[in-house]
Amino acid sequence: MNLAEHVLRAGLDYPDKLAMAVIGPSRADRWSHGRLRAAVLGSATGLLRAGMVPGDRLLMRLGNTPAFPIIYLGAIVAGIVPVPTSAMLTAREITRIAHEIDPALTVVGDGVALPDHDLRVIHESDVAGFYDLPPADFMGGDPNRLAYIIYTSGSSGQPRAVCHAHRAILSRQMMFEGWYGLRPTDRLMHAGAFNWTFTLGTGLMDPWTMGATALIPAQDVALEQIPLLAQRHGATILAAAPGVFRRILRAEWDGWPELRHGLAAGERLDPSVRRDWTARTGTDLHEAMGLSECSTFLSGSPAHPAPVGTAGFPQPGRHIAVLDEDGAPLPAGQPGALAIRRDDPGLFLGYLDQPAETASKFTGDWFLTGDQAVWGADGSITLDGRADDIMNAGGYRVAPAEIEELLATHPGAGDVAAAAIETPSGSSFIAAFWTGAADEADLRALAESGLARYKQPRAFVRIDSLPRTPTGKINRRTLRQNWPELSGENK
């Protein structure tokens, strides 16, 4: 099989139907299924003519443009392994990634940081010239072979390369009824950027797999404009991170007849946001929980809405368990470690060149998600916190050590810690704590120069000493619990 062939197959039945529109207040860049397929296959030819061979890695440094999904699928057509990355990553951050994956070629857009690495580079404008080339053939093969690599942050504190197989696309069909209620007639608008994996999957690959239409806001569209654009273009489903829904609900707009429901993922959905969405639109807002190693696997859906306060239900075809300390499944009502069965087609192949780290995530037949959970008597799952200290910033997972490592380079930083602070509304932000004599302004400037925007702490608090566990580890739970006193908010 070939992942890209699977995604593009449905569009063969209606080549003139709208596959993708990048929309702004006064313009729209429209792509039919036929045009999309031709551009993807032409891009595969262009990459091969550029000297790439199957198995090579393609580092993607592109902004929020249609070139992102086109070159991504084009690489997969040819058996080339794309490595999509956020355009927000700094030169420091992307250099580490480039040294790890050693790409054969990097495709870059304007204004996106490049790594300090000996690279062959091709510009996005040159890639556009590939679209009209003769179509390449789909390179078939074992569904378990490597298709693409994405990056996440783990408890080690460093971004980890997560390797996925071509078969991963098959598992996404479990979301069609288990989360989306997706139909070929849908027009799904996703509020995220092209280079976010949530957008790439939910906003693009999945609608195309069904022969549906993907709507993406242009780069200069304000979040508050999204509902009006969605209404103007007849969106039937709106997908976004919970924080985006919170923002757009502050704007003035009304629901529209075509809208069927909303989809939320990337961070915890505050029940009040779901209530406000329903009050505004008369439709439900369905949340899904996933991770880079398996995408989403728990969700509510139009056919089976999640009970308030829960993460929803295992998607049809998913095998989920809550395990005790010995790795044995627990019954309803007993908290334990949330796990996914090893044979799930969406489960990753492993972390690149990290066999020991990969093995540590499994116990017997189960992959450990890192979350604590409990089954409900109705079959729903309620989350009970993470087993590590990974933070969530606007839907992006961030390891504290990524921030701490950089801030600690300041000679006056002293001891440094980062933690996610939850607000009363259910959202969260990153706070940095330090014990040395460094000025806050200097630490902020250091963070701005070396961290992607979403990783930069919103708050900086100097404290006398960091709380630690009996084994000497930073006690971030104490930092979170004592935030009002440490920050002076209770004064």
GULOZA-295830 format. One record per residue (C-alpha): residue number from 1; residue in one letter; x, y, z. Coordinates in Angstrom, 2 decimals, always signed. Example, Ala and Ser with C-alpha at 12.3 -4.5 7.8 and 13.67 -1.06 7.14 Angstrom:
// GULOZA-295830
1|a|+12.30|-4.50|+7.80
2|s|+13.67|-1.06|+7.14
This chain:
// GULOZA-295830
1|m|+0.00|+0.00|+0.00
2|n|+0.92|+3.66|-0.17
3|l|-0.48|+6.19|+2.31
4|a|-0.81|+8.95|-0.30
5|e|-2.61|+6.68|-2.75
6|h|-5.14|+5.83|-0.03
7|v|-5.75|+9.52|+0.71
8|l|-6.22|+10.52|-2.94
9|r|-8.26|+7.55|-4.15
10|a|-11.74|+8.92|-3.32
11|g|-11.07|+12.11|-5.28
12|l|-10.88|+10.08|-8.51
13|d|-14.68|+9.75|-8.45
14|y|-15.22|+13.54|-8.62
15|p|-12.09|+15.28|-9.92
16|d|-13.90|+18.62|-10.35
17|k|-15.22|+18.75|-6.78
18|l|-13.57|+21.22|-4.40
19|a|-10.89|+19.45|-2.33
20|m|-9.26|+22.43|-0.62
21|a|-9.82|+26.15|-0.31
22|v|-7.50|+28.52|+1.51
23|i|-9.88|+31.32|+2.36
24|g|-9.54|+34.93|+3.46
25|p|-12.03|+37.80|+3.83
26|s|-11.79|+38.73|+0.15
27|r|-10.16|+35.80|-1.63
28|a|-9.93|+32.03|-1.85
29|d|-7.25|+29.77|-3.33
30|r|-9.26|+26.80|-4.63
31|w|-8.02|+23.31|-5.45
32|s|-10.19|+20.61|-7.02
33|h|-9.53|+16.96|-6.28
34|g|-8.19|+16.58|-9.79
35|r|-5.82|+19.54|-9.47
36|l|-4.67|+18.38|-6.05
37|r|-3.88|+14.89|-7.29
38|a|-1.93|+16.23|-10.29
39|a|+0.11|+18.56|-8.07
40|v|+0.94|+15.80|-5.59
41|l|+2.04|+13.34|-8.28
42|g|+3.99|+16.05|-10.09
43|s|+5.73|+16.94|-6.82
44|a|+6.80|+13.33|-6.43
45|t|+8.37|+13.48|-9.89
46|g|+10.10|+16.76|-9.01
47|l|+11.62|+15.36|-5.83
48|l|+12.94|+12.32|-7.68
49|r|+14.39|+14.53|-10.43
50|a|+16.04|+16.61|-7.70
51|g|+18.07|+13.54|-6.85
52|m|+16.10|+12.10|-3.96
53|v|+15.61|+8.34|-3.75
54|p|+13.13|+6.22|-1.80
55|g|+14.05|+6.15|+1.88
56|d|+15.62|+9.63|+1.84
57|r|+14.34|+12.11|+4.42
58|l|+12.84|+15.44|+3.40
59|l|+12.92|+18.19|+6.04
60|m|+9.91|+20.47|+5.63
61|r|+10.37|+24.12|+6.66
62|l|+7.25|+25.68|+5.18
63|g|+4.72|+28.23|+6.37
64|n|+0.95|+28.11|+6.25
65|t|+0.58|+27.46|+2.51
66|p|-0.95|+24.73|+0.29
67|a|+2.57|+23.65|-0.63
68|f|+2.81|+21.97|+2.77
69|p|+0.32|+19.12|+2.27
70|i|+1.17|+18.83|-1.44
71|i|+4.89|+18.26|-0.95
72|y|+4.17|+16.08|+2.10
73|l|+2.00|+13.70|+0.09
74|g|+4.27|+13.99|-2.94
75|a|+7.20|+12.71|-0.91
76|i|+5.16|+9.76|+0.36
77|v|+4.06|+8.91|-3.21
78|a|+7.73|+8.45|-4.13
79|g|+8.70|+6.52|-0.99
80|i|+10.54|+9.55|+0.39
81|v|+10.09|+10.18|+4.13
82|p|+8.79|+13.69|+4.90
83|v|+9.59|+15.28|+8.26
84|p|+7.09|+18.13|+8.80
85|t|+8.11|+20.73|+11.37
86|s|+6.52|+23.82|+12.82
87|a|+7.49|+27.07|+11.12
88|m|+7.71|+28.60|+14.62
89|l|+10.82|+26.60|+15.57
90|t|+13.96|+28.68|+15.94
91|a|+17.29|+28.04|+14.21
92|r|+18.58|+26.51|+17.43
93|e|+15.67|+24.10|+17.70
94|i|+15.61|+23.05|+14.05
95|t|+19.40|+22.55|+14.00
96|r|+19.08|+19.81|+16.60
97|i|+16.41|+18.11|+14.50
98|a|+18.42|+18.38|+11.29
99|h|+21.47|+16.79|+12.87
100|e|+19.31|+13.93|+14.10
101|i|+17.51|+13.08|+10.86
102|d|+20.27|+14.13|+8.39
103|p|+17.86|+15.09|+5.56
104|a|+18.80|+14.57|+1.93
105|l|+16.90|+17.75|+1.03
106|t|+15.14|+20.61|+2.82
107|v|+12.22|+22.50|+1.32
108|v|+11.91|+25.99|+2.77
109|g|+9.49|+28.91|+2.61
110|d|+10.07|+32.60|+3.13
111|g|+10.80|+33.75|+6.66
112|v|+11.22|+30.25|+8.13
113|a|+14.37|+29.56|+10.15
114|l|+16.89|+27.15|+8.66
115|p|+19.20|+24.89|+10.66
116|d|+22.91|+25.42|+11.00
117|h|+23.64|+22.28|+9.00
118|d|+25.17|+21.32|+5.67
119|l|+21.92|+21.08|+3.70
120|r|+20.68|+20.87|+0.16
121|v|+17.85|+23.40|+0.05
122|i|+15.02|+23.95|-2.40
123|h|+12.69|+26.92|-2.10
124|e|+8.90|+26.69|-2.01
125|s|+8.67|+28.73|-5.23
126|d|+10.66|+26.03|-7.04
127|v|+8.41|+23.33|-5.65
128|a|+5.44|+25.04|-7.31
129|g|+7.13|+24.28|-10.61
130|f|+6.83|+20.56|-9.86
131|y|+3.03|+20.59|-9.94
132|d|+2.77|+20.39|-13.74
133|l|+5.40|+17.65|-14.18
134|p|+4.36|+14.20|-15.43
135|p|+2.81|+12.14|-12.63
136|a|+4.98|+9.72|-10.69
137|d|+3.80|+6.23|-9.89
138|f|+2.78|+5.38|-6.34
139|m|+5.52|+3.37|-4.68
140|g|+3.79|+0.43|-3.00
141|g|+5.12|-1.94|-0.40
142|d|+4.73|-3.32|+3.09
143|p|+2.14|-1.32|+5.07
144|n|+4.54|-1.50|+8.04
145|r|+7.36|+0.36|+6.31
146|l|+8.27|+3.92|+7.34
147|a|+6.08|+6.62|+5.76
148|y|+6.78|+9.83|+7.72
149|i|+8.40|+11.21|+10.87
150|i|+6.91|+13.79|+13.22
151|y|+8.44|+15.41|+16.27
152|t|+7.08|+15.59|+19.76
153|s|+8.49|+16.37|+23.22
154|g|+8.89|+13.60|+25.74
155|s|+9.72|+13.27|+29.39
156|s|+13.42|+13.22|+28.48
157|g|+13.07|+16.91|+27.73
158|q|+14.24|+16.69|+24.12
159|p|+12.09|+16.55|+20.99
160|r|+11.75|+12.95|+19.84
161|a|+11.38|+11.72|+16.29
162|v|+8.23|+9.59|+16.08
163|c|+8.28|+7.16|+13.14
164|h|+4.96|+6.18|+11.53
165|a|+4.12|+3.51|+8.99
166|h|+1.94|+3.70|+5.87
167|r|-0.67|+1.67|+7.77
168|a|-1.26|+4.63|+10.10
169|i|-3.69|+6.10|+7.57
170|l|-5.96|+3.06|+7.95
171|s|-6.44|+3.71|+11.65
172|r|-7.74|+7.20|+10.94
173|q|-10.92|+5.66|+9.53
174|m|-11.81|+4.77|+13.12
175|m|-12.25|+8.51|+13.71
176|f|-14.75|+8.98|+10.87
177|e|-17.64|+7.66|+12.99
178|g|-15.87|+7.48|+16.36
179|w|-15.25|+11.25|+16.40
180|y|-16.07|+13.20|+13.24
181|g|-19.28|+11.74|+11.87
182|l|-17.54|+12.56|+8.58
183|r|-19.40|+12.34|+5.25
184|p|-18.30|+12.87|+1.63
185|t|-20.61|+15.90|+1.47
186|d|-18.92|+17.66|+4.42
187|r|-17.00|+20.91|+4.18
188|l|-14.63|+20.74|+7.16
189|m|-12.93|+23.95|+8.25
190|h|-9.84|+23.59|+10.43
191|a|-8.62|+26.71|+12.21
192|g|-5.01|+25.52|+12.53
193|a|-1.97|+26.06|+10.32
194|f|-1.05|+23.56|+7.62
195|n|+2.11|+22.54|+9.44
196|w|+0.33|+21.37|+12.60
197|t|-0.23|+17.61|+12.59
198|f|-3.79|+18.13|+13.89
199|t|-4.54|+20.18|+10.78
200|l|-2.65|+17.85|+8.47
201|g|-4.67|+14.86|+9.63
202|t|-8.11|+16.07|+10.70
203|g|-8.24|+19.13|+8.45
204|l|-6.81|+17.69|+5.22
205|m|-5.95|+13.99|+4.93
206|d|-9.21|+12.73|+6.41
207|p|-11.61|+14.89|+4.34
208|w|-9.67|+13.96|+1.18
209|t|-9.84|+10.28|+2.09
210|m|-13.64|+10.64|+2.13
211|g|-13.75|+12.82|-0.99
212|a|-14.94|+15.74|+1.16
213|t|-13.80|+19.38|+1.15
214|a|-11.15|+20.95|+3.40
215|l|-11.35|+24.66|+4.25
216|i|-8.31|+26.36|+5.79
217|p|-8.17|+30.05|+6.86
218|a|-5.47|+32.08|+5.15
219|q|-2.43|+33.02|+7.21
220|d|-3.59|+36.60|+7.86
221|v|-7.09|+35.68|+9.10
222|a|-7.80|+36.65|+12.71
223|l|-9.31|+33.94|+14.89
224|e|-12.39|+36.10|+15.49
225|q|-13.06|+36.09|+11.71
226|i|-13.17|+32.31|+11.43
227|p|-16.89|+31.77|+12.22
228|l|-17.94|+34.37|+9.64
229|l|-15.69|+32.79|+6.99
230|a|-16.95|+29.34|+7.91
231|q|-20.54|+30.51|+7.48
232|r|-19.78|+32.25|+4.18
233|h|-18.22|+29.08|+2.76
234|g|-20.85|+26.69|+4.10
235|a|-18.67|+24.79|+6.58
236|t|-20.51|+21.82|+8.05
237|i|-17.85|+21.00|+10.67
238|l|-15.45|+23.37|+12.45
239|a|-12.29|+21.92|+14.02
240|a|-9.85|+23.74|+16.30
241|a|-7.95|+23.60|+19.58
242|p|-10.08|+24.38|+22.65
243|g|-8.25|+27.68|+23.11
244|v|-9.34|+28.77|+19.64
245|f|-12.96|+27.94|+20.40
246|r|-12.66|+29.99|+23.57
247|r|-11.39|+32.95|+21.54
248|i|-13.99|+32.80|+18.77
249|l|-16.83|+32.49|+21.26
250|r|-15.93|+35.96|+22.53
251|a|-16.69|+37.42|+19.09
252|e|-20.13|+38.40|+17.78
253|w|-21.58|+35.79|+15.41
254|d|-24.48|+33.37|+15.17
255|g|-24.70|+29.74|+14.16
256|w|-25.58|+28.84|+10.58
257|p|-27.88|+26.15|+9.14
258|e|-25.18|+24.01|+7.49
259|l|-23.12|+23.61|+10.68
260|r|-23.48|+20.10|+12.13
261|h|-20.98|+20.20|+15.03
262|g|-17.48|+21.17|+16.17
263|l|-14.34|+19.10|+16.81
264|a|-11.79|+19.93|+19.51
265|a|-8.38|+18.39|+20.26
266|g|-4.87|+19.36|+21.29
267|e|-5.57|+20.27|+24.93
268|r|-8.24|+19.64|+27.54
269|l|-11.66|+21.00|+26.61
270|d|-13.21|+23.09|+29.37
271|p|-16.85|+21.94|+29.82
272|s|-17.89|+25.60|+29.90
273|v|-16.55|+26.07|+26.35
274|r|-18.63|+23.11|+25.20
275|r|-21.70|+24.58|+26.89
276|d|-21.12|+28.00|+25.36
277|w|-20.63|+26.49|+21.89
278|t|-23.89|+24.56|+22.18
279|a|-25.75|+27.63|+23.40
280|r|-24.41|+29.68|+20.47
281|t|-24.80|+27.12|+17.66
282|g|-27.35|+24.55|+18.80
283|t|-24.77|+21.83|+18.01
284|d|-22.37|+19.80|+20.12
285|l|-18.59|+20.15|+20.43
286|h|-16.87|+16.76|+20.37
287|e|-13.45|+16.37|+21.99
288|a|-10.79|+13.79|+21.11
289|m|-7.68|+12.74|+22.97
290|g|-4.59|+11.59|+21.13
291|l|-0.84|+11.72|+21.08
292|s|+1.89|+11.86|+18.49
293|e|+2.51|+8.13|+18.80
294|c|-1.06|+7.19|+17.88
295|s|-3.12|+10.25|+16.95
296|t|-6.58|+10.27|+18.57
297|f|-8.12|+7.17|+20.11
298|l|-10.64|+8.47|+22.69
299|s|-13.45|+10.81|+21.72
300|g|-17.07|+11.79|+21.82
301|s|-18.99|+11.73|+18.55
302|p|-22.37|+12.76|+17.11
303|a|-23.59|+9.17|+17.58
304|h|-22.08|+8.81|+21.06
305|p|-21.44|+12.17|+22.80
306|a|-18.97|+12.10|+25.68
307|p|-20.49|+12.47|+29.14
308|v|-19.49|+15.80|+30.67
309|g|-16.15|+15.58|+32.45
310|t|-14.92|+12.52|+30.56
311|a|-12.54|+12.06|+27.63
312|g|-15.19|+10.07|+25.78
313|f|-15.14|+6.50|+24.53
314|p|-12.60|+4.32|+22.73
315|q|-13.12|+4.76|+18.99
316|p|-14.61|+1.72|+17.21
317|g|-11.82|-0.77|+16.54
318|r|-9.50|+0.62|+19.22
319|h|-8.45|-1.66|+22.06
320|i|-7.89|+0.41|+25.20
321|a|-7.15|-0.64|+28.77
322|v|-6.51|+0.86|+32.18
323|l|-3.65|-1.11|+33.72
324|d|-2.47|-1.76|+37.25
325|e|+1.20|-1.60|+38.30
326|d|+1.78|-5.14|+37.01
327|g|+0.34|-4.36|+33.58
328|a|-2.96|-6.18|+34.13
329|p|-6.24|-4.59|+32.92
330|l|-8.38|-3.07|+35.65
331|p|-12.19|-3.06|+35.90
332|a|-14.38|+0.03|+35.95
333|g|-13.90|+2.37|+38.89
334|q|-10.23|+1.58|+39.56
335|p|-7.64|+4.15|+38.42
336|g|-4.51|+3.10|+36.60
337|a|-2.32|+3.68|+33.55
338|l|-4.09|+4.33|+30.24
339|a|-2.81|+2.05|+27.47
340|i|-3.40|+1.15|+23.81
341|r|-2.99|-2.40|+22.52
342|r|+0.24|-2.99|+20.63
343|d|-1.52|-4.13|+17.42
344|d|-3.37|-0.81|+16.84
345|p|-2.68|+0.08|+13.18
346|g|-2.16|+3.73|+14.13
347|l|+0.54|+3.02|+16.69
348|f|+4.00|+4.30|+15.83
349|l|+6.91|+2.17|+14.68
350|g|+9.16|+3.64|+17.35
351|y|+11.36|+6.61|+18.18
352|l|+14.08|+7.13|+15.59
353|d|+17.30|+5.38|+16.66
354|q|+16.00|+5.00|+20.22
355|p|+15.12|+1.31|+20.70
356|a|+15.48|+1.41|+24.48
357|e|+13.24|+4.48|+24.77
358|t|+10.70|+2.82|+22.47
359|a|+10.73|-0.41|+24.50
360|s|+10.21|+1.52|+27.73
361|k|+6.81|+2.71|+26.50
362|f|+5.44|-0.85|+26.33
363|t|+4.41|-3.38|+28.91
364|g|+3.46|-6.74|+27.45
365|d|+0.86|-6.19|+24.73
366|w|+0.20|-2.58|+25.75
367|f|+1.59|+0.84|+24.86
368|l|+1.58|+3.21|+27.84
369|t|+0.23|+6.65|+26.93
370|g|+1.63|+8.36|+30.04
371|d|-1.85|+9.26|+31.29
372|q|-3.68|+8.06|+34.37
373|a|-7.34|+7.20|+33.86
374|v|-10.37|+5.31|+35.14
375|w|-13.15|+3.48|+33.32
376|g|-16.72|+4.55|+33.95
377|a|-19.57|+2.09|+34.25
378|d|-20.93|+3.45|+30.95
379|g|-17.70|+2.63|+29.08
380|s|-16.37|+6.20|+29.05
381|i|-12.91|+7.08|+30.30
382|t|-12.05|+9.89|+32.70
383|l|-8.49|+11.18|+32.77
384|d|-6.76|+11.62|+36.10
385|g|-3.66|+13.57|+35.09
386|r|-0.42|+12.73|+33.34
387|a|+2.23|+10.40|+34.63
388|d|+4.93|+12.86|+33.65
389|d|+5.36|+16.64|+33.68
390|i|+4.70|+17.35|+30.00
391|m|+3.05|+20.74|+29.57
392|n|+0.42|+21.73|+27.04
393|a|+0.69|+25.12|+25.36
394|g|-2.09|+25.90|+22.91
395|g|-2.34|+22.27|+21.83
396|y|+1.43|+21.71|+21.57
397|r|+3.12|+19.37|+24.04
398|v|+6.22|+20.89|+25.60
399|a|+8.71|+19.22|+27.94
400|p|+9.85|+21.44|+30.84
401|a|+13.47|+20.52|+30.23
402|e|+13.36|+22.13|+26.77
403|i|+12.80|+25.50|+28.48
404|e|+14.96|+24.83|+31.52
405|e|+17.97|+23.81|+29.44
406|l|+17.97|+27.14|+27.59
407|l|+17.29|+29.42|+30.58
408|a|+20.00|+27.67|+32.59
409|t|+22.60|+28.93|+30.11
410|h|+22.19|+32.43|+31.59
411|p|+25.02|+32.86|+34.15
412|g|+22.66|+34.45|+36.66
413|a|+19.77|+32.01|+36.32
414|g|+20.59|+29.78|+39.26
415|d|+18.22|+26.80|+39.51
416|v|+15.48|+26.86|+36.87
417|a|+12.13|+25.11|+36.50
418|a|+9.15|+25.35|+34.16
419|a|+5.59|+24.26|+34.86
420|a|+2.14|+24.57|+33.31
421|i|-0.26|+26.68|+35.38
422|e|-3.97|+26.04|+34.95
423|t|-6.36|+28.99|+34.92
424|p|-9.88|+28.96|+36.38
425|s|-11.30|+28.69|+32.84
426|g|-9.48|+25.40|+32.24
427|s|-6.78|+26.73|+29.92
428|s|-3.11|+26.73|+30.89
429|f|+0.07|+28.71|+30.37
430|i|+3.78|+28.08|+30.93
431|a|+5.53|+29.71|+33.88
432|a|+9.28|+29.79|+34.49
433|f|+10.85|+29.90|+37.95
434|w|+14.45|+30.81|+38.76
435|t|+16.52|+31.30|+41.92
436|g|+19.48|+33.39|+40.71
437|a|+20.16|+37.09|+40.30
438|a|+19.27|+37.29|+36.60
439|d|+16.81|+39.98|+35.50
440|e|+13.43|+38.85|+34.23
441|a|+13.92|+40.91|+31.06
442|d|+17.13|+39.03|+30.25
443|l|+15.48|+35.65|+30.73
444|r|+12.53|+36.69|+28.55
445|a|+14.88|+37.84|+25.81
446|l|+16.78|+34.55|+26.02
447|a|+13.53|+32.57|+25.69
448|e|+12.42|+34.69|+22.73
449|s|+15.71|+34.12|+20.94
450|g|+15.90|+30.37|+21.43
451|l|+12.39|+28.96|+21.76
452|a|+9.40|+28.73|+19.46
453|r|+6.69|+31.21|+20.44
454|y|+4.41|+28.55|+21.93
455|k|+7.24|+27.31|+24.19
456|q|+8.07|+30.71|+25.65
457|p|+6.94|+31.16|+29.27
458|r|+4.20|+33.70|+29.75
459|a|+5.17|+34.33|+33.37
460|f|+8.55|+34.50|+35.11
461|v|+8.75|+34.20|+38.91
462|r|+11.88|+34.42|+41.02
463|i|+11.85|+32.23|+44.13
464|d|+14.43|+31.48|+46.83
465|s|+14.65|+27.74|+46.12
466|l|+12.92|+25.13|+44.01
467|p|+10.72|+22.57|+45.75
468|r|+12.08|+19.05|+45.30
469|t|+10.96|+15.48|+45.89
470|p|+12.77|+13.23|+48.40
471|t|+14.85|+11.89|+45.50
472|g|+15.96|+15.40|+44.55
473|k|+13.77|+15.90|+41.48
474|i|+12.00|+19.21|+40.88
475|n|+8.50|+19.02|+42.36
476|r|+6.47|+20.75|+39.66
477|r|+3.22|+19.74|+41.29
478|t|+4.14|+21.92|+44.27
479|l|+4.95|+24.81|+41.92
480|r|+1.52|+24.45|+40.32
481|q|-0.32|+24.15|+43.61
482|n|+1.49|+27.12|+45.16
483|w|+1.17|+29.37|+42.12
484|p|-1.11|+31.97|+43.80
485|e|+1.38|+32.49|+46.65
486|l|+4.49|+32.36|+44.47
487|s|+3.12|+34.79|+41.91
488|g|+1.49|+37.12|+44.42
489|e|-2.00|+36.56|+42.96
490|n|-3.48|+36.01|+46.41
491|k|-2.40|+39.41|+47.65
